[in-house]
Structure formats: structure tokens, C-alpha cells
Amino acid sequence: MKKLILALIFLLPMLEVSSQEIAEIDVQAFAEEIFQLQDDELNYEDLYESLLLLYSNPLNLNIANSEDLASLYILTPQQIQNFLQYRINNGSLISIYELQAIPTFDLTTIRKIVPFVTVEERASDTRPLLQRIAEEKNSFLLLRLERTIEKSEGFIASDTSAEGEPFPKYSGSRNKVYSRFRVSRSKDFSIGFTLEKDAGEQFNFDRQIRRYGADFLSYHVVLENQGRWKSLAFGDYQIQLGQGLLLGAGFNPGKGSETITTIKRTSTGIRPYSSVLESGFFRGAAATYEFKHLEITGFFSHQFVDATVQNDSTFNELDEFITSIQGSGFHRTASELNSKDQIREQVVGTNVTFKTDNRNFSVGLNVLNTKYSIPIIKRPSNYNKFEFNGRQNISGSLFSNLLWENFNFFGEVGMSKSGGVGAIGGLIASLSNRIAISLVLRNYDRDFHSFYGNSFGENSRNINEKGIYWGLKFSPFRTLFFTAYYDRFRFPWLKFRAEAPSNGYEYLIRLNFVPSSNVNLFAQFRQESKERNSNSDNSLQRLSPGVKSNYLLNLDYQPNAIVGIKSRLQWSNFSFEGSKSRGFAIIQDFNFKIGKLKVGTRFALFEVDNFENRQFAYEKDVLYAFSIPAYTGVGIRNYLLLQYTLNNKLTFWARLARTARNDVEKIGSGFDTINDDHKTDLKIQVRYKL
């Protein structure tokens, strides 16, 4: 009765936000808000997939532990502790509205977290597994067709066959085809498959190149909480343990406007893999067994990967070797087809983790053994001197995590077969209800080799980097908050465009003003400096700093439930050895929701001097697609997105996007060159809920 009264007390003030936030959320807009920095090197496919999985399988707050709450990347250590203490003192929640009764849970935090959580009774589902799967409502089949309207060079007939007929340079059609099936329930099971044929690839059956219809097929069966078996996975899966030094699972929020909660990785363990990225996952079987305070994980993976097999006696005497593994996933031309599935990769690993009852402290050990059927031999150069060479790599790591009062300490240290060491450690602290800080130190040796790692850092790989990161979040008023970070890094060995050890820094300052639930205004400044090869003389060892400054002004306004308006101005400048270049984009979005129809539109103007000033701009897209094109040159970018929900079973999407350039006569390069000053992309998608 006391709980019911408490819920009713807080029901009224929550009504302001409940009507909008408990309804369907725009997951893409949420991703843009939390992970603001946009870079074409980031893996947005996995980021979006993870957020959408949370939305389609909300976290039950009545059984969530500290690790589950941290995996949302929204709550600070103090908020997590306050929530757990509230649940201890008051028992299970009976309403989502109780969140406002928890100290430090302001309306901004609640608006962010509500779409990804639910409040359900603790009683377990006693139905047989097959019955739960058959009757699960979260089950769908999705089909998508994409096509570029203009024909690129790769699809223009050129050479002639033996019969004298011309044929295109790409072997397949211009259509990109995508299909996905999935049935899943949070903390219980996930079953599904994903098919994809890229534009230019063939759709056929060829056992010699292991193609069975679509060029890429991914499948998985994952069961959770089956007695003492915490996880059982078959098919394609990923693993995230510790700080991602060895096992990073592809989900790396990285540095962004959320300067506190996203710098730490959470041990989510075995995860189903359903992305269309054709690398960075395991294929085989994995299991986690719980025994008292221990969790023991074992996994095995065996798959074919793309590589070009070579035999060049000028620098190696082996009969066969490869210089690198290819991860693009394209199999359109003869050379790309020749590299498909050329070597076998086998990975065997284990993990043992100790956790306390409340999950506030954990310590674990990872061991990984990777073997290739053909050795990797890098071509001799100063740049490649410390890269991995050979057929086998063995690596191991120790990690720990401690949540104590308002502090979260974490770290991981690992070593690879080469003797190289990788280490990362840090803390997140809530100094008060209004101030939170974060600190991360990392040191990745130039010969530390981790093929599935994805830990915090400046580089895309955890190698050849030392750095220290500070983050701050300050909220002086309910409607105003300030975030900032400073990251100082050093690369002890050579890297791309730096033929000598180099240094750099990056910092961000952002001010958010949220006067009401339908208005969000922010201004952001980010500057990055990296040393690179000098152009002033012929000495490759002389470096000069290249400094890029980014500016951003953004207004989101939703006057009513029908119309949403987004206005953005972003610009940048780049300085290197006295020369300066610039770029800017003016972006205006109008979004509408009329009954069963949703409409998204954009009109953007851009002028960019060079590659260094590319303007990345997030765009709304069809479900399970994530679009962040880079604006270059001078031109206009428009798109129109339609979503129509026919009934509770069928939903349709259509998207038309067009880029027009007035500074060039051709767009693209190589086989993707379009002999025109514009490019138009069409997407059509349908989802059927089973």
C-alpha cells in the first residue's frame, strides 16, 4: 500500500514526460545525442544494433544489477548506487514513475532511460522454452532493397567475353538486398539470421566459394539463464569482457558529448551477432557456466576469412603467405572474388570471472589463442616493423571492476605472444548531485597484438598508443548542463602519415540548455591536433601538427506531437604549416507524424575546401540502418523518409536521398565513379511481425 501511494504521489509530475517518452523513441536521435562525435572510422552498425536491442528487449529494473544498469551508458555510479539502495529499502518497483523518487534521478536522466527499461514482476516464466519461442511477440521478418539510381563505372559494359558479348566490371546486379529474421526475449533467448547481397555481387549458389544465395549469411541461436548456464551460443556471436582489451564485441561508444558514462566498457559477456559487417565476430559455439561466485566461459570459433594469398620470394621463402586480412566484405570483381574465404581462422578462448553477490566487485582472467591456416607476413618496412607476423597469436589479460559508493574503478592489463603489453585503467566518480568526473589512462605497446580488442583509445586498434583522458559533467541548474573532456595521447612508433613518433591532443566543450521537454539547444566546440609528415622539405622524419577545430550549433524543437524541427549549423577549419582550409554545412530537418504515417525530411547546403574538413551529418534512415555521410565539395544534400504502419503486423519504409555537387562533373572514384554531378539512393523496406 505504501508503494502504491508513493507511485501515485509522483505520478502527476511525471505526466509531463510520460506521454512522449514512454511512447516509441527515435533510437537514432538518441544515439546522436549520446554519442555526438561522428567519424567515418567508427562502427555505427554495432552501436545502433546494441541500442535497438535494448529498446526491443527493455531491461527489467526489478532484476537489473549494477552491470546491467551500467551497460545503458546513461547512469553515473551515484545514480546506480542510489537506484540499488532504493530497491533494497522499498522492494521491487511497481511503476516506472517511481524513478523520480530516487535521489539524483532528474527529469533529463529519466527521459533518457525510460525507453530502455521496464518494470515487471520477478516471477519467472515457467512455460517450456519452445513454447516461449513460438509465442514470443518480439518476432519479425524484415526485407530491404537498395539501389543507386545513377549507373557507376563498375556497372558499365567494357571488356568482351569469348562470345564477343560485353560484360560489366562488377559481376552482379546494382541492387543491394538485405533480409533479417529474429525472435528474441531479454535474458532468455535470441534466434535469427541475416542475409545480405551488396550492389555488384552475384546472387547464386557456388559451393567452391561457399556462396549459398546471398554473398553473406549470418545466423545465431543464443539461450540465457538456463539453470546454471548463464549463456549458450551457437552460430555467430561476439564477446565483451573486461575493458575490451582482448574481447571488445565491436561496441565502442568512444569519445563524445557524453564525457562520463561512455568511457568505461561493461562485461556483457556473450552476445548474439546479427550485423551485416563481415568481420569482427566469432562463428562456432560459446557457453558461460555460473557456479557460486564464479562465471566460467569457454568458446570456439572456426571460419573462413578473406585474404590474398601470395608467394613473393623477393622478401619471403614460404610457399604461401598473406600480407593482411581483408575486412571490406565486398566480392564484386574478379580480384575480390579470388580473395574470398582464402584462409581459415580458428580461435579458442576461456574466461574465469569472480563476482560478489551484489556485483559491485569483479575480477577476471581472459586467455585467447588464434591460429591461421596460412601465416601473415607483412612486407618489410619501418611502418610494419612491430606488426603481427606468423600463424599463431596467444594473448591473455586480467581485469577488475569495483563500484564503491559514488566511485567506479576499472582496469585491464594484457600481454600478447610477442611480449607486448596493453593496459588501461580509470575511474568514474560522482562528486555531488551536480558534478561527475572521469579519468582514463592507457598504454598499448607498439607490439601488442589484439585482433578482437576494442578498448578505449584514439586509434582504431589497441596498439602503439599512450594517453590520458579527463572528463567532466556539471549541471548547475535543472535545465542547464556542461560537459567537457581533454585527451592527451602519444604514438611511440610510426603510424599512417607520421614517419616518426608523434603526439597529439583533443578536447571538447559542450553547453546544453533544455528549458522544457520539447526544446533542446546546445553549442559545441572540439579541437584535435595530430602530428604528421611535413611538406616543407624531403625529410620524412620531420613532423608538424595538423590542427582541426569543429564548431556546432543545434536546436531541436517539437512544438506538438505532429511536428519536429531540427536546425543545425556546423563548420570547421584545418591548419597545417601556415595553410588554412575550411568547411561548413547548414542543415534543416522537418519531421512529421500524422496518424500511421511518419515523414522525415532534410535540406542541407555545404561547402568544404578539402578532405580534412569533411562535414559528417547524421541522417534518419530506415529501421536497422544508420547513415552518416560525409559532405565534401560544394553542393546540396536532401532526403525524404516515409514510414507507414499499416497495422500491428506490417510496417513499410521508403527513403530517397540525393547529393548534388556544383563543383565537379563526376562523383566517386574507381569503379564507383558516376559520370554526373549528382547521386541518388533509393531504399525500400518492409517489416512483418510474426
WOCORKA-V306394 format. One record per residue. N is the residue number from 0. RES is the residue in one letter. PHI is phi in radians with two decimals (none if undefined). NEAR is the number of other ideal C-beta (glycine too) atoms within 12 Angstrom. D_CENTER is the distance of its C-alpha to the mean C-alpha in Angstrom with 2 decimals. Layout:
n: <N;N>
res: <RES;RES>
phi: <PHI;PHI>
near: <NEAR;NEAR>
d_center: <D_CENTER;D_CENTER>
This chain:
n: <0;1;2;3;4;5;6;7;8;9;10;11;12;13;14;15;16;17;18;19;20;21;22;23;24;25;26;27;28;29;30;31;32;33;34;35;36;37;38;39;40;41;42;43;44;45;46;47;48;49;50;51;52;53;54;55;56;57;58;59;60;61;62;63;64;65;66;67;68;69;70;71;72;73;74;75;76;77;78;79;80;81;82;83;84;85;86;87;88;89;90;91;92;93;94;95;96;97;98;99;100;101;102;103;104;105;106;107;108;109;110;111;112;113;114;115;116;117;118;119;120;121;122;123;124;125;126;127;128;129;130;131;132;133;134;135;136;137;138;139;140;141;142;143;144;145;146;147;148;149;150;151;152;153;154;155;156;157;158;159;160;161;162;163;164;165;166;167;168;169;170;171;172;173;174;175;176;177;178;179;180;181;182;183;184;185;186;187;188;189;190;191;192;193;194;195;196;197;198;199;200;201;202;203;204;205;206;207;208;209;210;211;212;213;214;215;216;217;218;219;220;221;222;223;224;225;226;227;228;229;230;231;232;233;234;235;236;237;238;239;240;241;242;243;244;245;246;247;248;249;250;251;252;253;254;255;256;257;258;259;260;261;262;263;264;265;266;267;268;269;270;271;272;273;274;275;276;277;278;279;280;281;282;283;284;285;286;287;288;289;290;291;292;293;294;295;296;297;298;299;300;301;302;303;304;305;306;307;308;309;310;311;312;313;314;315;316;317;318;319;320;321;322;323;324;325;326;327;328;329;330;331;332;333;334;335;336;337;338;339;340;341;342;343;344;345;346;347;348;349;350;351;352;353;354;355;356;357;358;359;360;361;362;363;364;365;366;367;368;369;370;371;372;373;374;375;376;377;378;379;380;381;382;383;384;385;386;387;388;389;390;391;392;393;394;395;396;397;398;399;400;401;402;403;404;405;406;407;408;409;410;411;412;413;414;415;416;417;418;419;420;421;422;423;424;425;426;427;428;429;430;431;432;433;434;435;436;437;438;439;440;441;442;443;444;445;446;447;448;449;450;451;452;453;454;455;456;457;458;459;460;461;462;463;464;465;466;467;468;469;470;471;472;473;474;475;476;477;478;479;480;481;482;483;484;485;486;487;488;489;490;491;492;493;494;495;496;497;498;499;500;501;502;503;504;505;506;507;508;509;510;511;512;513;514;515;516;517;518;519;520;521;522;523;524;525;526;527;528;529;530;531;532;533;534;535;536;537;538;539;540;541;542;543;544;545;546;547;548;549;550;551;552;553;554;555;556;557;558;559;560;561;562;563;564;565;566;567;568;569;570;571;572;573;574;575;576;577;578;579;580;581;582;583;584;585;586;587;588;589;590;591;592;593;594;595;596;597;598;599;600;601;602;603;604;605;606;607;608;609;610;611;612;613;614;615;616;617;618;619;620;621;622;623;624;625;626;627;628;629;630;631;632;633;634;635;636;637;638;639;640;641;642;643;644;645;646;647;648;649;650;651;652;653;654;655;656;657;658;659;660;661;662;663;664;665;666;667;668;669;670;671;672;673;674;675;676;677;678;679;680;681;682;683;684;685;686;687;688;689>
res: <M;K;K;L;I;L;A;L;I;F;L;L;P;M;L;E;V;S;S;Q;E;I;A;E;I;D;V;Q;A;F;A;E;E;I;F;Q;L;Q;D;D;E;L;N;Y;E;D;L;Y;E;S;L;L;L;L;Y;S;N;P;L;N;L;N;I;A;N;S;E;D;L;A;S;L;Y;I;L;T;P;Q;Q;I;Q;N;F;L;Q;Y;R;I;N;N;G;S;L;I;S;I;Y;E;L;Q;A;I;P;T;F;D;L;T;T;I;R;K;I;V;P;F;V;T;V;E;E;R;A;S;D;T;R;P;L;L;Q;R;I;A;E;E;K;N;S;F;L;L;L;R;L;E;R;T;I;E;K;S;E;G;F;I;A;S;D;T;S;A;E;G;E;P;F;P;K;Y;S;G;S;R;N;K;V;Y;S;R;F;R;V;S;R;S;K;D;F;S;I;G;F;T;L;E;K;D;A;G;E;Q;F;N;F;D;R;Q;I;R;R;Y;G;A;D;F;L;S;Y;H;V;V;L;E;N;Q;G;R;W;K;S;L;A;F;G;D;Y;Q;I;Q;L;G;Q;G;L;L;L;G;A;G;F;N;P;G;K;G;S;E;T;I;T;T;I;K;R;T;S;T;G;I;R;P;Y;S;S;V;L;E;S;G;F;F;R;G;A;A;A;T;Y;E;F;K;H;L;E;I;T;G;F;F;S;H;Q;F;V;D;A;T;V;Q;N;D;S;T;F;N;E;L;D;E;F;I;T;S;I;Q;G;S;G;F;H;R;T;A;S;E;L;N;S;K;D;Q;I;R;E;Q;V;V;G;T;N;V;T;F;K;T;D;N;R;N;F;S;V;G;L;N;V;L;N;T;K;Y;S;I;P;I;I;K;R;P;S;N;Y;N;K;F;E;F;N;G;R;Q;N;I;S;G;S;L;F;S;N;L;L;W;E;N;F;N;F;F;G;E;V;G;M;S;K;S;G;G;V;G;A;I;G;G;L;I;A;S;L;S;N;R;I;A;I;S;L;V;L;R;N;Y;D;R;D;F;H;S;F;Y;G;N;S;F;G;E;N;S;R;N;I;N;E;K;G;I;Y;W;G;L;K;F;S;P;F;R;T;L;F;F;T;A;Y;Y;D;R;F;R;F;P;W;L;K;F;R;A;E;A;P;S;N;G;Y;E;Y;L;I;R;L;N;F;V;P;S;S;N;V;N;L;F;A;Q;F;R;Q;E;S;K;E;R;N;S;N;S;D;N;S;L;Q;R;L;S;P;G;V;K;S;N;Y;L;L;N;L;D;Y;Q;P;N;A;I;V;G;I;K;S;R;L;Q;W;S;N;F;S;F;E;G;S;K;S;R;G;F;A;I;I;Q;D;F;N;F;K;I;G;K;L;K;V;G;T;R;F;A;L;F;E;V;D;N;F;E;N;R;Q;F;A;Y;E;K;D;V;L;Y;A;F;S;I;P;A;Y;T;G;V;G;I;R;N;Y;L;L;L;Q;Y;T;L;N;N;K;L;T;F;W;A;R;L;A;R;T;A;R;N;D;V;E;K;I;G;S;G;F;D;T;I;N;D;D;H;K;T;D;L;K;I;Q;V;R;Y;K;L>
phi: <none;-1.11;-1.17;-1.16;-1.08;-1.06;-1.11;-1.17;-1.05;-1.64;-1.16;-1.06;-1.15;-1.41;-1.05;-1.05;-1.83;-1.16;-1.10;-1.70;-1.34;-1.40;-1.25;-1.04;-1.62;-1.49;-1.11;-1.14;-1.12;-1.11;-1.07;-1.15;-1.21;-1.35;-1.98;-1.25;-1.22;-2.02;-2.52;-1.22;-1.51;-1.40;-1.61;-1.26;-1.03;-1.24;-1.05;-1.15;-1.05;-1.14;-1.15;-1.19;-1.12;-1.11;-1.25;-1.36;-2.26;-1.02;-1.35;-1.35;-1.15;-1.40;-2.18;-1.23;-1.80;-1.09;-1.15;-1.05;-1.16;-1.17;-1.19;-1.31;1.03;-2.11;-1.63;-1.41;-0.96;-1.13;-1.15;-1.12;-1.11;-1.10;-1.15;-1.11;-1.18;-1.07;-1.20;-1.14;-1.29;-2.01;1.42;-1.09;-1.26;-1.95;-2.67;-1.14;-1.21;-1.15;-1.00;-1.26;-1.43;-1.54;-0.97;1.30;-1.53;-1.39;-1.11;-1.10;-1.11;-1.11;-1.06;-1.30;-1.51;-0.97;-1.14;-1.86;-2.32;-2.55;-2.13;-2.31;-1.13;-1.28;-0.98;-1.41;-1.42;-1.60;-1.16;-1.01;-0.99;-1.08;-1.22;-1.09;-1.16;-1.13;-1.75;-1.18;-1.34;-1.45;-2.44;-2.69;-2.17;-2.18;-2.23;-2.45;-2.19;-2.17;-2.80;-1.53;-1.11;-1.30;-1.56;-1.58;-1.01;-1.15;-1.91;-1.64;-1.03;-2.39;-1.19;-2.02;-1.44;-1.09;-1.49;1.51;-1.61;-1.24;-2.44;-1.28;-1.30;-1.54;-1.41;-2.01;-1.37;-1.40;-1.42;-1.82;-2.07;-2.43;-2.48;-2.52;-2.18;-2.73;-2.27;-2.65;-2.53;-0.99;1.09;-2.37;-2.79;-2.66;-2.32;-3.10;-2.54;-2.37;-2.11;-2.61;-2.16;-1.28;-1.04;1.69;-1.61;-1.48;-1.97;-2.73;-1.99;-2.50;-1.17;-1.11;-1.90;0.93;-1.99;-2.15;1.58;-1.17;-1.15;-2.18;-2.28;-2.17;-2.59;-2.77;-2.36;-2.20;-2.01;-2.23;0.94;-1.68;1.17;-1.39;-1.43;-1.21;-2.58;-2.37;-2.24;-2.36;1.67;-1.73;-2.70;-2.27;-2.37;-2.20;-2.43;1.14;-1.71;1.37;-1.17;-1.93;-2.21;-1.84;1.02;1.38;-1.69;-2.34;-1.01;1.28;-1.37;-2.90;-1.22;-1.48;-1.62;-1.98;-1.32;-1.62;-1.50;-1.92;-1.55;-2.04;-1.32;-1.50;1.30;-1.35;-2.26;-1.15;-1.95;-2.40;-1.38;-1.73;-1.20;-1.65;-2.70;1.49;-2.37;-1.81;-2.32;2.84;-2.54;-2.65;-2.67;-2.19;-2.02;-1.71;-2.47;0.97;-1.63;-1.86;-2.14;-2.00;-2.06;-2.29;-2.60;-2.41;-2.40;-2.49;-2.71;-1.60;-2.23;-1.38;-2.94;-1.74;-1.38;-2.29;-2.58;-2.11;-1.24;-1.19;-2.38;-2.72;-1.71;-1.20;-1.12;-2.46;-2.81;-2.23;-1.63;-2.92;-1.67;-1.70;-2.08;-1.20;1.42;-1.53;-2.42;-1.91;-1.75;-1.08;-1.18;-1.17;-1.18;-1.18;-1.59;-1.16;0.92;-1.45;-2.32;-1.78;-2.03;-2.17;-2.20;-2.19;-2.66;-2.59;-2.52;-2.22;-2.23;-1.80;-2.33;-1.33;-1.02;-1.52;1.10;-1.40;-2.37;-2.59;-2.51;-2.55;-2.23;-2.00;-2.37;-2.37;-2.27;-2.02;-2.24;-2.07;-1.24;-2.24;-1.18;-1.62;-2.23;-1.29;-1.13;-1.08;-2.91;-1.06;-1.08;-1.64;-0.98;-1.91;-1.28;-1.16;-2.34;2.24;-1.87;-2.39;-2.31;-1.95;-2.49;-2.59;-2.68;-2.06;-2.44;-2.64;-2.60;-2.34;-1.88;-2.25;0.89;-1.73;-2.14;-2.22;-1.78;-2.65;-3.11;-2.73;-2.33;-2.46;-2.47;-1.82;-0.97;-1.16;1.67;-1.20;-2.03;-2.13;-2.55;-2.56;-2.70;-3.06;-2.62;-2.17;-2.40;-1.76;-1.33;-2.83;-1.15;-1.98;-2.21;-2.33;-2.30;-2.51;-2.56;-2.38;-2.04;-2.45;-2.60;-1.98;-1.06;-1.21;-2.05;-1.53;-2.03;-2.39;-1.40;-2.06;-1.44;-2.76;-1.41;-1.07;3.07;-1.49;-1.33;-1.32;-2.15;-1.51;-2.68;0.99;-2.74;-2.28;-2.95;-2.43;-2.17;-2.11;-2.25;-2.49;-2.39;-2.34;-2.17;-1.21;-2.34;-1.10;-1.75;-2.34;-2.52;-2.18;-2.24;-2.79;-2.58;-2.38;-2.23;-1.96;-2.40;-2.49;-2.00;-1.16;-2.22;-1.13;-2.62;-1.00;1.12;-2.51;-1.53;-2.89;-0.94;-2.39;-2.26;-3.01;-2.62;-2.67;-2.52;-2.41;-2.33;-2.44;-2.14;-1.93;-2.18;-2.17;-1.23;-2.70;-1.21;-1.95;-2.31;-2.44;-2.14;-2.53;-2.21;-2.48;-2.30;-2.41;-2.27;-2.32;-2.24;-2.39;-1.38;-2.57;-1.01;-1.35;-1.74;-1.36;-2.60;-1.58;-1.44;-1.26;-1.62;-1.60;-1.98;-2.36;-1.33;-1.80;-1.99;-2.03;-2.01;-2.05;-2.16;-2.61;-2.16;-2.49;-2.29;-1.93;-2.42;-2.16;-1.16;-2.72;-1.30;-1.71;-1.97;-2.27;-2.15;-2.33;-2.10;-2.50;-2.20;-2.36;-2.65;-2.65;-2.47;-2.25;-2.11;-2.65;0.89;1.56;-1.68;-2.25;-2.39;-2.44;-2.81;-2.64;-2.54;-1.97;-2.21;-2.28;-2.02;-2.24;-2.14;-2.28;-2.35;-2.18;1.09;-1.55;-1.88;-2.06;-2.24;-2.12;-2.35;-2.56;-2.31;-2.32;-1.97;-2.53;-2.53;-2.24;-1.22;-2.73;-1.04;-1.14;-1.89;-0.90;-1.84;-1.50;-2.43;-1.07;-2.27;-1.15;-2.51;-1.21;-0.98;1.21;-2.21;-2.40;-2.08;-2.38;-1.25;-1.79;-1.43;-2.33;1.30;-2.20;3.11;-2.28;-2.22;-2.31;-2.64;-2.31;-2.11;-2.05;-2.32;-2.23;-1.71;-1.18;-2.74;-1.30;-1.89;-1.96;-2.34;-2.06;-2.29;-2.52;-2.41;-2.17;-2.20;-2.43;-2.02;-2.10;-1.94;-1.92;-1.96;-2.42;-1.80;-2.34;-2.10;1.64;-2.56;1.05;-1.19;-1.59;-1.19;-1.87;-1.43;-2.77;-1.67;-2.52;-2.45;-2.21;-2.03;-2.11;-2.27;-2.28;-2.51;-2.39;-2.15;-2.07;-1.45;-1.38>
near: <8;14;22;17;15;23;24;19;17;28;22;13;18;28;17;20;31;24;15;25;30;25;14;21;25;32;30;33;30;33;40;36;33;33;37;38;38;34;27;19;19;27;31;36;33;35;37;39;38;38;36;35;35;37;30;33;32;31;33;29;37;29;26;32;28;34;33;32;39;36;35;37;37;37;45;47;35;36;37;44;31;29;40;31;20;26;30;13;18;23;16;22;33;26;28;33;32;34;41;33;30;33;21;31;34;30;29;31;38;36;32;33;41;37;30;38;36;26;25;24;15;17;11;16;21;8;16;12;23;13;13;26;26;16;16;27;17;25;27;30;24;35;28;32;26;32;28;33;22;27;26;29;25;32;31;21;15;16;14;11;11;7;7;8;11;13;20;27;25;35;32;29;25;29;26;34;32;38;32;39;26;38;32;35;31;30;31;28;35;38;34;38;29;35;29;37;37;35;35;37;36;29;26;19;14;19;10;12;23;22;26;19;20;33;40;39;29;35;29;37;28;42;32;31;24;22;14;17;23;30;41;32;38;27;30;40;45;43;47;42;48;47;45;42;50;47;51;44;39;37;39;41;37;40;38;34;38;39;44;44;38;38;45;47;44;40;42;36;42;42;39;44;45;44;39;37;28;34;32;38;47;40;32;27;27;42;30;37;25;23;17;12;18;21;31;29;40;28;39;26;36;21;30;25;37;32;31;24;28;26;18;18;12;9;17;21;12;20;13;23;29;33;29;27;33;27;21;24;31;31;36;34;29;19;19;31;28;20;29;33;30;29;31;23;36;25;37;25;37;28;39;28;35;24;30;21;12;20;27;26;22;38;28;39;29;42;29;40;26;37;25;32;24;29;27;35;29;24;20;15;14;19;22;24;18;26;32;33;27;22;24;25;37;27;38;30;41;31;40;29;37;27;37;22;19;27;26;42;28;41;34;48;34;45;28;38;26;25;17;31;29;46;32;43;32;34;31;43;31;33;23;17;23;21;24;38;33;38;31;41;29;40;32;43;28;33;27;42;37;43;38;39;45;38;48;44;42;37;34;25;31;45;37;37;39;33;36;27;38;29;39;30;40;25;29;16;16;19;19;23;31;26;39;33;41;28;38;24;34;28;35;25;28;27;34;19;23;30;23;24;21;33;26;32;27;35;29;36;27;35;27;35;24;28;18;20;26;24;21;33;25;32;26;34;27;35;27;31;27;33;30;29;27;23;17;14;12;10;13;19;17;19;29;27;24;33;28;33;28;37;27;36;24;34;25;32;24;25;16;15;18;17;21;28;25;35;25;38;25;38;30;36;27;29;22;26;20;13;17;19;26;26;33;28;41;25;36;24;36;27;33;24;24;16;13;16;20;31;27;35;27;37;25;34;29;38;28;32;24;23;20;28;32;31;42;34;39;41;39;38;37;38;35;37;33;32;32;30;30;26;38;30;32;24;26;27;38;29;36;29;36;29;33;23;23;17;12;13;16;21;28;27;34;27;34;27;35;28;37;26;26;16;18;21;14;20;29;25;14;17;25;27;22;31;18;22;22;26;33;25;35;28;37;27;33;27;32;21;23;22>
d_center: <43.63;42.45;38.84;39.69;41.52;38.67;36.23;38.76;39.29;35.70;35.34;37.04;35.00;31.75;32.93;31.85;28.16;28.35;29.25;26.12;23.41;24.40;24.37;21.37;18.54;16.62;13.09;11.83;14.25;13.17;9.56;11.50;13.94;12.03;9.55;12.29;12.11;11.10;11.24;11.30;10.30;6.63;4.30;3.97;5.45;3.90;2.64;6.02;7.49;7.52;9.05;11.28;12.40;13.48;15.28;16.99;17.96;18.81;19.50;23.28;24.39;27.62;26.20;23.03;23.33;22.03;19.04;18.08;18.51;16.56;13.46;13.43;12.73;15.68;18.88;20.70;22.80;25.87;24.53;23.54;26.99;28.75;27.22;28.22;31.63;32.16;31.58;34.02;36.61;36.42;35.19;32.67;31.49;33.24;31.46;28.17;30.45;31.31;28.16;30.18;32.79;30.53;31.08;28.32;26.59;27.06;26.53;23.40;21.73;23.22;22.01;18.37;18.77;21.22;19.05;17.12;20.32;23.70;27.14;28.86;31.81;31.39;33.50;31.87;32.04;34.99;34.74;34.39;30.93;31.80;33.12;30.00;27.91;30.51;30.76;27.12;26.40;22.63;23.20;22.55;22.82;20.96;22.22;21.05;22.94;21.90;24.38;25.14;28.63;29.95;30.69;29.29;31.31;29.74;31.39;34.74;37.51;38.82;40.43;42.86;43.05;46.19;47.52;47.19;44.42;41.56;37.98;34.59;32.52;29.59;30.76;29.20;29.11;27.21;25.44;21.85;21.95;19.32;20.25;18.75;20.71;19.68;21.77;20.40;21.56;19.93;21.38;23.47;22.19;19.75;21.17;19.91;19.58;17.78;19.77;19.06;21.54;20.52;23.12;25.83;25.40;28.20;28.29;30.84;31.76;32.35;32.63;33.14;29.59;28.22;27.32;28.16;27.78;24.26;22.93;19.92;20.30;18.02;19.59;19.47;21.76;20.67;23.31;23.12;25.99;28.72;31.35;30.55;27.80;24.64;22.49;23.59;21.33;22.62;21.06;17.38;15.36;13.06;14.21;13.06;16.20;17.42;15.39;13.50;16.25;17.04;14.70;11.09;9.63;6.57;4.70;5.71;6.28;9.04;12.14;12.69;15.36;14.75;16.51;17.35;15.26;11.83;13.51;14.29;12.63;14.21;15.90;14.72;16.48;16.43;13.89;14.56;12.69;12.97;10.56;12.60;11.16;14.41;13.70;12.10;13.48;16.96;19.71;22.66;23.30;22.31;23.99;24.18;27.67;28.67;32.05;33.19;30.96;29.36;26.33;26.71;24.03;24.88;22.98;24.01;22.24;24.12;22.91;23.87;21.74;22.48;24.70;27.86;30.78;33.31;36.75;37.79;40.76;40.78;38.31;37.92;40.46;38.22;38.88;35.20;32.04;28.69;27.39;23.67;21.30;19.85;16.31;16.51;17.62;20.31;23.82;25.91;28.62;31.10;29.53;26.03;27.76;29.74;26.70;25.21;25.19;27.66;27.04;26.37;23.87;24.80;22.99;24.79;23.66;24.60;23.79;26.25;25.30;27.89;27.22;29.75;30.71;28.84;25.68;26.11;26.61;25.17;25.65;24.50;25.07;22.91;24.63;23.19;25.32;24.07;26.70;26.95;29.92;30.47;30.11;27.80;30.09;28.83;31.31;33.32;32.34;31.88;28.19;27.68;30.19;27.96;25.37;25.48;28.53;29.92;29.37;28.20;25.96;26.47;24.43;24.58;23.37;24.52;22.44;23.51;22.61;25.23;25.19;28.63;29.81;27.67;26.13;23.20;23.69;21.31;21.33;21.16;23.34;23.37;25.53;25.38;28.47;29.14;29.87;26.99;25.55;22.18;22.22;20.24;21.65;21.53;22.38;21.56;24.79;26.13;29.40;30.54;29.55;28.66;27.32;24.37;23.54;21.15;21.84;20.04;21.98;20.77;22.84;21.64;24.73;25.09;25.87;23.27;21.61;18.53;17.03;14.30;13.69;10.70;12.63;12.88;14.44;15.17;15.04;12.32;14.46;16.36;19.71;22.41;21.34;22.97;22.01;22.50;20.48;22.12;20.70;22.85;22.79;26.19;27.38;31.11;31.50;29.95;29.00;27.92;25.32;24.54;21.55;21.61;20.49;22.06;20.68;23.25;22.43;24.59;24.30;27.40;27.54;27.18;23.96;23.22;25.81;27.24;30.18;30.85;29.22;27.50;26.37;24.25;23.10;20.78;21.40;20.46;22.71;21.96;24.49;23.79;26.76;26.59;30.27;29.72;27.28;27.32;27.04;24.29;25.13;23.37;24.02;21.84;22.76;20.81;22.52;21.53;24.16;23.96;27.03;27.58;30.59;33.50;35.14;38.47;40.01;39.61;38.52;35.04;34.97;35.36;32.18;31.73;29.01;26.95;26.11;23.79;24.09;21.94;23.44;22.17;24.22;22.91;24.81;23.67;26.77;27.46;31.27;31.45;29.71;30.17;29.01;25.94;26.13;23.61;25.07;23.38;24.88;22.93;24.55;24.43;26.89;26.82;29.77;30.82;34.38;35.98;34.39;32.17;30.05;28.40;26.13;25.66;24.42;25.99;23.99;25.52;24.03;26.18;24.93;27.45;27.83;31.24;31.93;29.87;28.60;25.59;25.61;23.11;24.47;23.87;26.30;25.22;27.45;26.31;28.18;26.55;28.83;26.69;23.41;22.96;22.92;20.45;19.43;15.85;16.09;13.79;15.63;16.15;15.83;16.96;15.44;12.39;12.01;10.04;12.31;12.43;15.60;17.37;20.91;23.54;27.34;29.29;28.77;27.66;24.54;24.99;23.41;24.68;22.72;24.85;24.09;27.14;27.48;30.71;31.03;29.17;28.53;27.70;25.25;25.20;23.02;24.12;22.51;24.40;22.98;25.28;25.30;28.83;29.78;33.28;33.15;32.76;34.44;31.62;27.85;25.59;26.72;28.09;28.15;25.74;28.39;29.71;33.31;33.01;31.74;29.35;26.57;26.03;23.28;23.97;21.90;23.66;22.20;23.88;22.89;25.62;25.49;27.68>
